[in-house]
């Protein structure tokens, strides 16, 4: 039951991220967008792990690595004080 809840919560987080992106409320460079995706893949990943759905788990792992990469890149850009740092931080 706990893993079902994690899966549903994760799916909701991923859909919320996509909705916000589609409506222009966030950009693909925003921390919120990538955090919602990362939390989502953790929840869905827990669910598919328990179900032994290995291809789906691989997909969640790949999406999670992409989100982590993006968050690190955003943080590095902010630390450098790059010209996009403010824009990346505010959305």
Beta strands, then each sheet from edge to edge (+ up, - down):
end
